[in-house]
Amino acid sequence: MGVPSGFTLLEDERPVWRSRMSFKANWSLILLGILFLLFSAALPPLIIFAIIIFLIVALRVIATEYFITNKRIYVKYGIISRKVFEIKNEWITGVMVRQGIIGRILNYGDIIYSTPGQYAGSVIMIGVSDPMHIRTIVEDVLRKNKEAERIREKIRELEKEYEFGRISPEKYEELRKKYDEELKKYL
């Protein structure tokens, strides 16, 4: 899995999922383009409109990029004017899926990431294929991050106890090794 252009991975950061807007999310434009093609036999200029519509769909898909790592979520829209959102996982307060009836039938939808005040309170991945699965991926990443932070806190407490001489060097090494092994499961 590659990294989007303009995106640099941080230390200990690894890709989890990458995609673009689904063509299925553009079903109405694709249907309109097909209708123009069908009626272009009677009205030849309609083929130009069909080509323009198909180009718009292709550009929308190409210009939209989604990327999830174990530390951040990255959303990019646009070719001419561009919007780029980057959210640290610890800022995410909720993950919601929005699907209409056609979205449920075709298995695409929007994923909304709630954040406290950041970017007007939410960032949206528009037209994602299998949004319920992606929500599960994000929730798993968030759960692992919380668990890893809990273990890091235990390590900090252990280091304080050792510095104050409350535990022996042997006990410190034993517990530190145990916590490091536990932490590896979540990184």
N, C-alpha and C positions, 0 to 999 in steps of 0.2 A: 504494500500500500504506500503510495507516494505521498509527499507533503505538498500542499498547495503552494504555488509561487507566491513569494512575499511573506511566507509564514516560516518562522524559525522555531524549531523545537527547543524547549528549555532543558536544563539538566534533569535527568531522570524522567523526561516526558516521552511517552510513546503513543503512536497512533492507535486508535481503537476502531474508527469507522470513517469512511469518506464516501461522498456521493454528490450528485447534482439533483436539480429539480427533475422530477419524473416527467416523461413525455405524456403519461396518463393524466397528469394534472392539467394538460393543455388539450384535453379531449374535445372541448367545444370549438376551439380554433381549428383543430385537425378536421373535425366534422365539417366545418364551414369550408375549409379548403377543398375537401373531397366533393362537396356539393358544387362548388365553383368549377371543379374539373369536370364533373358530370354534365353540367349545363354549358360548358365551353364549346361543345359540339354545335349547339344552337347559337350561342353568342361567344365567338372566339376571343374577344377581349377579356373574358372572365378567367382565362388561363393565366393572365398576368396577375390578377388578384389572388389566384390560388397559389402561385409561386411566392408572392409577397407574404401571404399568410404562413406558408410552410417555412419561409426564411425567419419570420418573426418567432415562430415556435422553436426553431433550432437555436436561434440566438438567445432566447430566454433560458433554454436548458443549458447551453454552453456558458452563459454569463453567470449562472447561479452555482455556487459551490458551498458544500457543507463538510465540516471536518470536526471530528471529536477525538480528543486525546484523553489521557488519564488525568490531565490537569486543566484543560480548557475546551471551550466550544467556540468554533469559528464559523461565521456565516458571511458570505460575500454575494452581493447582487450587482448586476449592471456591467455594461461594456463602456458606454460613453460616460455616463455619470455612474459613480460607484459608491456603494455603501458597504462598509466592512464592520462587522461586530465581532468582538472577542470577549468572551465571558470566562472568568475564572470559575472553576467548578464550585469553590466554596461560596461564591456569590449567588448560586442558584438556590432559590427557595421553593420552587415547584416546577414540575414538568407536566404539561397538559397536551392532549391530542385533540385536534378538531377535525372531524370528518363529516361531510354531508352524505346524502344517500348515494350519490354517484361515486364519491370517494370511497365509501364502504364497499360498493360493488367492485370497483376497480382496484381497491386496496392502495389508496394514496390518501394523504391528508397533510395537515400542518401540525408542526410540533412547536408549542409555545413554552419558552423558558422564562419563568418569572424571576425577577431580581429586585432587590430592595432599592428602588429609585434609579437604578442603572438603565440607561436607554429608555426612559419613560416607563420603566417597570417591567418590560418584557422584550424578548427577541424571538423572532419567528423564523422557523425553517418552513418555507412554503412548498407545497406539492411534493412531499417526501414519499417514496415508495415504502410500503409496510411500516407505517408510523408507530404502530403498537410495539413492533419488535425494536425499533430505534429507541422508543421510550424506555423499554426494558434494559437496553444496553446502557443508556445514560443513568438510569436509576442504579444499575449494578456498579457503574463507575463511581457514582456518588457514595454508595454504601461502602465500597472498598476504601475510598478516600477517608471517610469518617472513621472506619476501623483502623486504618494506618495512622491517623492522627491520634487516636486513643492509645495506640501502642507507643507512638513517639512520646506522648505525655508520660507514660509509664517509665520510659527510658530516662526522661528528664528527671523524674522523681527519684529513680534509682541512682542517677549520677549525684544528685544532691545528698542523698543518704550516704553515699560512698565518700563524698567530699567532707561531710561532717563526721565521718568515722563511725557511723552507726551500723555499718555492715562490713564484714571482712572482705579482703581482696578476692578470696576464693568464691564467696557468695556473690559478690559483684560480677565476677567473670561468668559464673554459672547463669545468673539471671540475665545478664547482658546478652549472652549467647542465645538464650531461650527467646528473648524479645526480638533479637535480630532475625532469628529463624522465622518467628511469627510474622514479623514485618515483611519479609520476602514474599509471603503468600499474597500480600495486598499490593505489591508494587509491580 
